[in-house]
């Protein structure tokens, strides 16, 4: 099940019977340090999308054309401005006004059947992200950008399997409104036919120390997920949700359920009172929780129809169909 990113835990049901909590803030396997990855990435992840992020109220959005940015529908209209913050652009805060006359006075466009929303500004961005239009996301490394709480206290479970108390992950803390970036890898895709909010990119929260392995926590909704394509980091997803809620009780109840980033769900109950609970067996192999992002490639044409600027479609992608069969190296 999924948990939706702002920390009102709003369970949704996908056709695959997945319950979700909307996505919140970037949370790391390696550290609970609230200052970790709060400045622009360097090295292999330099210019990997951080520079195209901005704040839209207490959430993030991504600049995608000279006068447009994209974010998540479910966060609502949280501000009348979009700010390219100094922490993102490296210079100074620049405030842009939402064009409230756009789309017949609505001020934004919703991409039908998805959680994506496109806003127009009055002024002009000096730079913006390209959209990823390929179909070979599975197995690709991604960067995640969000603004919410750091890692909370440990989730420790003794499932009675003879191994004693075991660390499973961490509770999600309250939103601290600090932007952070992390990394992950796409492990699967939920097709639009199995989701009420369109196609979703899926990544796991694995026990991978030293990699900046990250997932969503409270406040990350609307931030951008980027893939490197032909040497350029392009916007591939918009943060949507994470697995949740969880419970240690049998039978579980909402009074004791919680949201958490778990690299192993084994020994816990997953679900909600409204949709039911499922016990996750505690096996020798980790059963990681997952994060979900609205897939940009499926909506690129609809976005282009709004902005009037078609995205380039690299011909090389036509020969990459076999990559769809790849599965994340971390599962091996």
ZAROFI-582121 format. One record per residue: x, y, z of N, C-alpha, C in turn; residue in one letter. Coordinates in steps of 0.001 Angstrom, whole numbers, plus 500000, padded with zeros to 6 digits. Layout:
<nubas>
XYZXYZXYZA/...
</nubas>
This chain:
<nubas>
500822498824500000500000500000500000500859501229500000X/500289502330499615501027503570499447500613504621500454X/501465505537500684501206506624501586501399507932500846X/500483508903500850500572510062499968501351511204500574X/502121511865499763503175512733500223502899514001500921X/502244514215501856502325515460502604501991515203504036X/501736514149504377501425513683505688500076514037506185X/499206513933505414497876513512505779497870512161505157X/497694511120505930497722509783505360496371509509504733X/496319509573503418495066509387502691495170508096501891X/494613506980502389494765505724501672494006505721500360X/494673505196499333494056505026498034494135503558497662X/493274503113496769493315501729496320493584501709494824X/494653501046494425494914500830493018494213499549492593X/494153499342491289493509498117490799494228496876491302X/495511497023491631496283495898492154496094495746493659X/495124496492494242494817496448495673495966496981496524X/496687497962495994497768498583496730497216499791497466X/497441499853498792496989500995499585498174501932499762X/497947503267499634499079504171499629498876505389500503X/499981505914501046500008507196501728500727508169500809X/500175509370500661500805510330499755502209510658500222X/503092510964499259504503511100499557504856512369500305X/505920512266501148506306513392501952507769513796501724X/508683513785502695510022514353502480511110513334502283X/512244513737501662513346512819501388513937512318502702X/514044511006502810514505510331504021515543509295503600X/516663509205504342517807508423503911518005507148504722X/518551506121504062518973504918504779520221505211505604X/521132506006505080522437506215505702522422507054506974X/521539508040507053521689509033508113520370509694508489X/520304510147509739519186510968510206519585512440510283X/520769512790509806521268514159509830520355515050508996X/519685516036509611518742516879508856519417517792507845X/520761517926507908521479518786506967522050517997505784X/521816516684505754522393515868504694521741516177503344X/522573516411502336522117516665500954521118517809500855X/521444518909501525520603520104501452521205521173500533X/522338520841499895522926521739498906523057520968497589X/523355521679496519523372521073495183524331519890495114X/523912518794494494524796517637494341525970517951493423X/527070517220493633528264517375492804528670516002492269X/529789515947491572530290514671491072529351514046490064X/529060512753490255528224512016489309526806512571489233X/526355513273490285524983513786490309524915515303490127X/525985515901489661525962517340489383524921517647488301X/524216518750488474523205519193487497522154518122487228X/521764517395488289520832516267488124519383516631488425X/519033517910488287517646518332488437517374519244489606X/518241519213490610518088520088491780517916521540491353X/518676521962490327518674523361489886517359523794489262X/516492522821488925515209523153488295514043523116489276X/514340522856490553513287522813491555512991524212492105X/511819524352492706511443525601493357510329525330494342X/510094526264495248509057526064496255507736526648495786X/506692525859496014505317526264495716504570526107497034X/504531527178497822504035527069499191505000526223499998X/504497525168500627505343524294501440505743523019500688X/505576523028499368505933521888498542506880522330497427X/507250521380496568508134521687495455507411521549494121X/507963522192493130507556522022491745508806522048490893X/508664521716489611509807521670488704509543522530487477X/510481523401487174510374524273485997510558523438484735X/509597523501483791509663522648482602509629523417481286X/509318524683481306509351525537480115509554526967480608X/509811527934479711510081529301480175509002529890481087X/507734529441480942506667530001481774505819528938482467X/506337527733482608505518526658483179506304525827484189X/505607525359485230506177524369486137505132523298486416X/505604522123486821504716520995487086504885520545488526X/503782520113489125503804519619490498502675518585490640X/502309518260491880501283517243492132499920517894492363X/498877517293491819497521517810492040497111517745493508X/497448516628494169496865516384495489497333517346496575X/498363518162496294498792519136497303497888520362497307X/497080520534496258496189521689496176496921522937495696X/496200524048495674496795525332495292497360525947496559X/498645525774496783499252526130498066499863527523498110X/499921528211496964500523529540496935500131530251495651X/500325531559495635500126532339494412501451532639493737X/502544532093494301503875532322493737504665531014493674X/505679531022492840506659529942492735508022530586492926X/508853530008493804510135530634494137511294529722493740X/512166530233492869513433529559492581514401529989493672X/514559529143494681515316529521495870516822529516495615X/517524530307496407518983530373496301519619529008496517X/519004528192497381519554526861497634519513525994496382X/518588526295495455518490525549494204519317526188493083X/519184527507492908519846528149491768521252528636492087X/521640528602493382522995528953493773523285530436493831X/522266531287493621522517532736493585521629533482494587X/520351533554494313519424534300495169518003533831494898X/517114534057495874515707533729495684515108534600494574X/514374533961493678513657534699492632512200534270492694X/511292535225492871509869534934493020509120535198491720X/508304534226491323507492534336490111506019534258490503X/505187535034489859503756535058490145503003534076489251X/502057533344489854501207532459489077500293533307488192X/500153532915486936499250533602486014497832533089486264X/497094533800487089495759533349487479494741533460486341X/495117534092485235494214534188484085494355532980483154X/495368532158483395495622531019482514494487530010482570X/494275529321481458493242528292481341491878528809481785X/491506529936481218490189530498481489490006530995482901X/491107531383483554491018531913484915491260530880486001X/491517529643485625491797528619486631493221528737487149X/494133529160486273495518529346486679496388528120486527X/495815526991486172496577525752486004495792524778485136X/496484523710484726495878522627483951496156521300484666X/495130520484484860495317519134485374495444518170484202X/496438517269484289496579516238483264495592515138483597X/494606514948482744493494514029483015493990512626483336X/493387512029484371493711510668484750495008510505485499X/495637511622485906496908511567486625496848512480487846X/497959512528488593498103513452489715498945514659489321X/499181514868488038500030515958487554499223517240487337X/499843518365487683499220519673487472500277520636486949X/499949521378485896500860522324485261500375523746485507X/501267524590486008500965526005486260501736526891485285X/501145528049484980501830529060484181502179530243485069X/503361530831484832503762532026485577503683533254484677X/503706534426485296503639535682484543504996536016483942X/506062535811484737507405536134484277507998534966483471X/509320534909483381509975533871482584511138533254483356X/511176531930483384512304531228484004513549531378483129X/514706531464483773515957531545483016516465530170482591X/515998529112483258516364527743482883515242526807483303X/515224525619482704514142524683483009514552523284482549X/513857522283483081514188520892482808513581520401481500X/514261519459480875513675518711479764512818517578480330X/511792517177479594510972516048479984511562514759479421X/511542513701480241511964512389479762510794511759479011X/511023511374477760509937510840476922510167509386476526X/511185508758477099511477507375476759510592506396477506X/510913505107477353510110504062477989510962503038478725X/512243503325478909513138502348479527513586502782480920X/512644503228481738513003503707483072513489502584484007X/512962501379483831513297500293484757514798500020484733X/515380499954485935516811499720486085517645500977486082X/517049502124485817517797503369485749517926504020487122X/519114504595487373519320505378488585518567506697488466X/518019507172489583517287508428489595517720509275490786X/517540510578490647517656511473491796516254511898492212X/516057512052493519514784512453494097514960513799494771X/513957514670494669513992515972495331512707516171496105X/512828516600497361511642516799498178511899517773499308X/510847518115500028510963519092501106510075518668502271X/510643518018503244509872517548504381510766517129505528X/510333516162506313511038515788507523512145514781507304X/513157514824508176514246513852508148513793512552508819X/514715511612508932514413510302509495514042510406510968X/513026509664511384512598509653512782513246508531513568X/512604508106514648513151507069515517513050505691514861X/513852504719515313513881503403514670512580502630514860X/512229501828513856511144500853513953511801499493514181X/511598498938515382512217497672515762511105496655516011X/511233495465515418510193494452515487510791493120515926X/510123492469516860510447491085517198509269490241516731X/509434489581515595508326488847514991508215487422515515X/509035487072516503508947485746517086509549484649516237X/510456485016515312511083484026514447512406483512515004X/512689483870516255513906483407516893515109484301516693X/514959485352515894516073486255515633516117487442516581X/515072487584517414515026488694518358514634490001517706X/514707491104518447514342492411517896515242492789516721X/514617493280515643515363493658514450514943495036513963X/515940495826513537515669497121512930515031496909511568X/513888497569511322513169497446510062513172498737509241X/513466499852509886513433501144509217513233502229510252X/512586503312509834512434504459510715511053505099510554X/510523505593511670509288506363511611509540507635510816X/508479508154510187508578509423509483508336510556510461X/509211511545510423509100512677511339508234513767510726X/507959514804511498507144515918511010507920516722509973X/507188517416509129507775518196508042508593519353508589X/509884519449508211510717520569508663510956521597507557X/510316521411506389510376522354505271511792522579504762X/512635521565504869514000521629504346514081520786503080X/514567521381501996514701520647500739515937519753500779X/515784518523500293516883517570500246516809516787498938X/517941516203498556517963515313497394518558513978497815X/518146512919497104518675511591497356518665510798496066X/518989509506496158519046508664494968518263507373495175X/517953506716494082517301505419494117517422504811492720X/516654503783492453516667503147491139515268502625490830X/514803502834489605513465502395489220513427500869489134X/512486500278489863512380498820489897511174498289489133X/510180499145488881508970498661488219508138499853487760X/507084499557487019506137500578486565504726500054486789X/503892500844487469502474500513487587501775501093486360X/501176500252485510500520500784484312499262501567484655X/498872502457483773497688503288484005496435502442484195X/496402501263483588495231500386483711495054499849485129X/496091499955485950496027499450487321496093500562488361X/495897501794487935496033502926488847495011504009488524X/494355504576489544493400505661489299494078506998489027X/495412507041489155496133508298488949497178508162487845X/496937507290486897497844507142485777499044506276486095X/499908506132485122501093505295485261502043505858486312X/502624504952487104503507505344488205504850504639488100X/505930505382488315507259504795488457507416504299489888X/508052503140490051508199502511491356509678502334491682X/510057502631492925511414502376493409511335501825494820X/512303501010495206512322500401496529513251501162497471X/512951501081498780513834501656499796514656500515500374X/515869500349499848516696499202500204517773499558501222X/518280498540501902519401498687502824520681498728501999X/521048499914501555522220500095500699523074501237501239X/523879500978502253524694502045502839525694502626501848X/525946503927501991526946504593501165526486504987499789X/525179504932499518524675505235498175523721506430498130X/523477507071499278522445508112499374521069507573499056X/520861506254499303519561505620499108518488506376499877X/517412506744499194516396507598499801514999507158499408X/514031507608500198512624507430499884511890508699500278X/510570508728500081509784509908500416509329509861501865X/509165511043502441508618511201503779507663512378503743X/507400513071504892506347514076504952506671515412504339X/506149515715503177506325517002502516506970516929501148X/507272515721500659507996515587499392507110515629498151X/505821515578498304504933515560497139505214516741496218X/505168516475494917505338517533493925506748517721493451X/507736517194494197509124517313493789509429516465492572X/510578516706491948510919516032490707511841514836490880X/511628513814490042512496512644489939513166512692488568X/514500512578488538515244512772487298516037511533486891X/516096511293485577516863510216484951517870510851483993X/519077510270483938520083510761482997519900510069481658X/519671510864480624519398510339479290520308511037478288X/521173510254477617522119510830476657522914511984477248X/523337511803478512524183512793479173523450513940479825X/522112513976479707521319515080480269520321514519481273X/520260515123482466519277514709483469517921515306483109X/516921514439482914515602514869482470514540514475483501X/513458515250483556512381514988484506511601513755484081X/511629512713484923510959511455484604509723511214485455X/509639511850486624508504511629487510508279512782488453X/507079512820489023506722513805490054506272513027491283X/506865513317492425506644512553493658505155512437493987X/504729511197494228503316510957494516503066510281495864X/503646509099496113503235508342497292504293507342497738X/504068506780498924504904505717499477504010504655500103X/504570503469500336503818502414501005503444502826502431X/502258502423502878501787502700504223500293502441504290X/499680502433505461500300502570506780500738501208507308X/501364501213508510501868499991509119501374499876510551X/501469498648511081501019498403512445501761497189512980X/502022497216514275502688496081514924501697495190515654X/500448495608515745499449494875516530498698493841515708X/498124492874516392497258491880515767496027491666516645X/494806492021516193494562492690514905494915494168514987X/495339494779513878495735496190513918494537497121514061X/494835498362514427493809499398514498494428500741514214X/493632501682513731494162502988513370494797503714514539X/494355503436515748494887504145516911496375503890517088X/496868502791516538498289502468516704499010502318515372X/498371502661514275499039502574512975500002503746512818X/500967503593511917501983504630511745502508504613510320X/503145505727509942503825505826508656505322505691508889X/506005504967508008507425504714508201508106504425506878X/509411504627506853510253504215505731510925502923506148X/510551501820505520511003500492505944511816499824504838X/513033499412505172513789498613504224513419497139504345X/512609496817505378512074495468505515510734495541506247X/509647495200505534508308495224506126507975493925506856X/508875492950506815508617491654507417508302491745508898X/507217491072509313506807491077510710505828492160511064X/505451493002510086504512494098510314503215493857509532X/502150494528509996500896494579509254500924495818508369X/500332495681507162500296496791506208498867496971505714X/498384498218505683497037498472505192496358499593505936X/495051499445506158494268500428506903493004499752507397X/492349500354508388491085499806508870490027499815507764X/490064500875506939489046501008505902489214499967504798X/490458499670504432490698498783503304491166497396503717X/491428497206504999491889495912505487493386495875505708X/493828494870506452495238494734506807495777493403506306X/497043493423505912497732492218505463499011492046506261X/499228490839506795500465490586507533501571490240506552X/502737490881506728503886490632505867504809489647506585X/504962488426506092505817487438506762507257487924506892X/507884487568508010509266487969508243510188486857507752X/510776487044506593511641486042505978513102486477506076X/513991485622505617515415485950505664515771487081504704X/515017487221503627515243488303502662514402489523503036X/514986490715502887514249491948503155513077492093502191X/512003492690502680510840493032501865510662494544501952X/511342495306501085511381496766501240510075497458500873X/509816498594501532508710499451501124509093500164499833X/508089500718499167508308501317497852507812502761497813X/508367503519496877507901504873496598507352504901495185X/506496505907494915505797505996493637505823507436493130X/506046507587491828506056508913491210505223508882489933X/504474509944489693503695510053488457504647510053487263X/504405509152486314505310508953485181505123510047484132X/506181510806483877506109511928482947505958511482481500X/506645510410481097506645510039479679505245509777479139X/504360509226479981502994508959479540502181510237479355X/502632511328479972501878512586479924502589513675479133X/503719513345478508504514514366477821503732515068476720X/502961514315475937502195514945474860501125515883475405X/500476515475476514499461516331477120500092517602477689X/501287517470478246501995518647478760502404519551477609X/502912518952476528503293519742475345502102520521474783X/500910519916474832499722520594474314499400521843475122X/499792521838476401499567522997477261500629524060477037X/501893523640477023502994524603476930503265525037475507X/502821524219474541503047524565473146504460524317472679X/505245523586473480506639523314473123506876521815473174X/506900521118472027507097519659472038508488519278472518X/508566518191473254509844517687473747510540516876472657X/511901516943472597512621516108471636512502514652472022X/512317513782471029512233512350471296513415511637470681X/514429511245471497515623510615470950515306509306470226X/515757509198468986515490508006468192516129506769468794X/517205506975469552517891505830470135516996505026471064X/515984505656471635515123504950472572514346503830471889X/514170503911470577513410502897469871514092501538469926X/515402501532470150516134500275470173516325499733471573X/515681500360472561515947500009473952514823499216474602X/513910498640473795512763497954474367513125496835475308X/514237496147475038514604495026475893514923495458477309X/515267496732477494515574497200478839514362497149479743X/513157497112479169511949497014479980511921495727480785X/512678494709480334512687493436481037513651493445482202X/514494494491482281515476494550483363514793494736484693X/515352494200485721514847494421487063515976494916487928X/515625495639488938516572496334489735517649495427490290X/518906495866490173520021495057490641519915494763492106X/519173495594492844519106495449494284518243494278494700X/517474493721493755516650492579494094517436491273494072X/518606491329493468519367490122493282520056489649494540X/
</nubas>
